[in-house]
Amino acid sequence: MSFEELEKLWNEFEDVPIDKDECIDEDFYIWEKGTDRYHIWHWFDDRLPNGLAKDLMGL
């Protein structure tokens, strides 16, 4: 998956509702409702050359 595709997917992920337990509240991409958002963050982090924080979060 290209950087541009990951960036687009990350932007779409921003609109996914999160419940009080930090889990997604609806199915998104390959993840089912109830998946911990930090699990998804790690998935992105593993696929980005400089990691999630630097490449997509601007930290």
C-alpha positions in Angstrom: 0.0 0.0 0.0 1.4 3.4 -1.0 1.9 6.3 1.4 -0.9 8.2 -0.4 -3.3 5.3 0.1 -2.3 5.1 3.8 -2.8 8.8 4.2 -6.3 8.6 2.5 -7.3 5.7 4.8 -6.0 7.5 7.9 -8.1 10.6 6.9 -11.2 8.3 6.6 -10.4 6.7 10.0 -10.7 10.2 11.6 -14.4 10.0 10.9 -15.0 6.6 12.5 -16.8 6.9 15.8 -15.0 5.6 18.9 -16.8 4.3 22.0 -16.0 5.0 25.6 -13.7 2.0 25.7 -11.5 3.4 22.8 -12.9 0.9 20.3 -14.4 1.6 16.9 -18.1 1.8 16.9 -18.6 0.6 13.4 -16.8 -1.6 10.9 -13.9 0.1 9.1 -11.7 -1.2 6.3 -10.5 -4.6 7.6 -11.5 -4.1 11.2 -14.8 -5.1 12.8 -16.7 -2.9 15.2 -15.2 -3.3 18.7 -11.6 -3.2 17.5 -9.4 -1.2 19.8 -8.3 2.0 18.1 -4.7 1.6 19.3 -4.6 -1.7 17.5 -5.5 0.2 14.3 -2.9 2.9 15.1 -0.2 0.2 15.4 -1.2 -1.2 12.0 -0.6 2.2 10.4 2.6 2.7 12.4 4.0 -0.6 11.1 3.4 0.4 7.5 4.7 4.0 7.4 8.4 4.6 6.8 8.8 7.1 9.7 5.9 5.9 11.8 2.4 7.2 12.4 3.3 10.1 14.6 5.8 11.6 12.2 4.2 10.7 8.8 0.5 11.3 9.4 0.1 13.0 12.8 2.7 15.7 12.3 4.3 15.1 15.7 
